[in-house]
């Protein structure tokens, strides 16, 4: 067990370092991983509410709203009132946001090629094991976040 925990801690520490490094995705804006992931989610999903963004990323509506406002100010997202429900705001990717999303997808396609190849070559049983591990870890991390709130 210690070998698994050791590797897991090492991976999580590296992920934390990576998550603090902004990159440029074809728009002359430096974007942190969280920012480009929100832009990409909105570009992929189409028009969504701030509540849907918060649910997608496991954050509060307030945190999602702040992130959306930041990305609106950078010209990557746009907000508008939902014509069917006036109290609800709809968020959409701008042309600049769609460009950043496309560059983000290109970055991962090129950068993560070996990892995708590894995942694709897992047996169905191995894939289920990896998925069960990740789902368990997701719940584990969620329990930590609940303690912080």
C-alpha positions in Angstrom: 0.0 0.0 0.0 2.7 2.5 0.8 4.0 2.3 -2.8 0.5 3.3 -4.2 0.2 6.2 -1.7 3.7 7.4 -2.5 3.0 7.5 -6.2 -0.4 9.0 -5.7 1.1 11.8 -3.5 3.8 12.4 -6.1 1.3 12.7 -8.9 -1.0 15.0 -6.9 1.9 17.3 -6.0 2.9 17.5 -9.7 -0.7 18.2 -10.7 -0.8 21.0 -8.2 2.3 22.5 -9.7 0.9 22.2 -13.3 -2.4 23.7 -12.2 -0.6 26.9 -11.3 1.1 27.4 -14.7 -0.7 29.6 -17.1 -0.5 28.9 -20.9 -1.5 30.8 -24.0 -4.0 29.1 -26.3 -3.9 31.2 -29.4 -5.6 34.2 -28.0 -2.7 36.1 -26.5 -4.2 35.6 -23.0 -2.4 33.6 -20.4 -5.0 31.1 -19.0 -4.7 28.9 -16.0 -5.8 25.3 -16.4 -9.0 26.0 -14.5 -9.8 28.9 -16.8 -9.2 27.0 -20.0 -11.2 24.0 -18.7 -14.2 26.3 -18.0 -13.9 27.9 -21.5 -13.6 24.4 -23.1 -16.6 23.1 -21.1 -18.8 26.0 -22.2 -17.6 25.8 -25.8 -18.4 22.0 -25.8 -21.7 22.2 -24.0 -23.0 25.3 -25.7 -25.2 27.8 -23.8 -25.2 26.9 -20.1 -26.1 28.5 -16.8 -23.6 29.4 -14.0 -25.3 26.8 -11.9 -24.5 24.1 -14.6 -20.9 25.3 -14.6 -20.7 25.0 -10.9 -22.1 21.5 -11.0 -19.8 20.5 -13.8 -16.7 21.6 -11.8 -17.9 20.8 -8.3 -17.7 24.4 -7.1 -20.1 26.9 -5.5 -22.2 29.1 -7.7 -20.3 32.0 -6.3 -17.0 30.6 -7.4 -18.3 29.7 -10.8 -19.8 33.2 -11.2 -16.5 34.8 -10.3 -14.7 32.6 -12.9 -17.3 33.4 -15.5 -16.9 37.2 -14.9 -13.1 36.9 -15.2 -13.4 35.0 -18.5 -16.0 37.5 -19.7 -13.6 40.3 -19.0 -10.9 38.5 -21.0 -13.4 38.2 -23.9 -13.6 34.4 -23.9 -17.1 34.0 -22.6 -20.3 36.1 -22.9 -23.3 36.3 -20.6 -26.9 37.0 -21.5 -30.2 36.8 -19.8 -32.2 33.6 -20.5 -35.2 34.7 -22.5 -37.3 31.9 -21.0 -36.3 32.5 -17.4 -35.3 36.2 -16.9 -33.6 35.5 -13.5 -31.2 33.1 -15.1 -27.9 34.0 -16.9 -26.8 32.0 -19.8 -23.0 31.7 -20.6 -21.6 31.1 -24.0 -18.2 31.0 -25.6 -17.2 33.9 -27.8 -15.2 33.4 -31.0 -12.1 34.0 -29.0 -13.2 31.4 -26.5 -13.9 28.9 -29.2 -10.4 29.5 -30.6 -8.9 29.0 -27.2 -10.9 25.8 -26.8 -9.7 24.5 -30.2 -6.1 25.2 -29.3 -6.6 23.6 -25.9 -7.9 20.4 -27.6 -5.0 20.5 -30.0 -2.6 20.9 -27.1 -4.0 17.9 -25.3 -4.1 15.8 -28.5 -0.4 16.4 -29.1 0.8 16.5 -25.5 -1.2 13.6 -24.1 -0.8 11.2 -27.0 1.2 8.6 -25.0 -1.3 8.7 -22.1 -4.3 8.3 -24.4 -2.5 5.3 -26.1 -1.9 3.7 -22.7 -5.6 4.1 -21.7 -6.8 2.8 -25.1 -4.7 -0.3 -24.7 -6.1 -1.3 -21.3 -8.3 -4.4 -21.2 -11.9 -3.8 -20.2 -11.2 -5.2 -16.8 -8.2 -2.9 -16.3 -10.3 0.1 -17.5 -13.0 -0.7 -14.9 -10.4 -0.9 -12.2 -8.9 2.4 -13.2 -12.3 4.0 -13.4 -13.3 2.6 -10.0 -10.1 3.9 -8.5 -10.7 7.4 -9.9 -14.4 7.5 -8.9 -13.3 6.5 -5.3 -10.7 9.1 -5.3 -13.2 11.7 -6.6 -15.4 10.9 -3.6 -12.4 11.0 -1.3 -11.4 14.5 -2.5 -15.1 15.7 -2.3 -15.1 14.7 1.4 -12.0 16.9 2.0 -13.7 19.8 0.2 -16.8 19.4 2.4 -14.7 19.7 5.5 -13.2 23.0 4.2 -16.6 24.7 3.4 
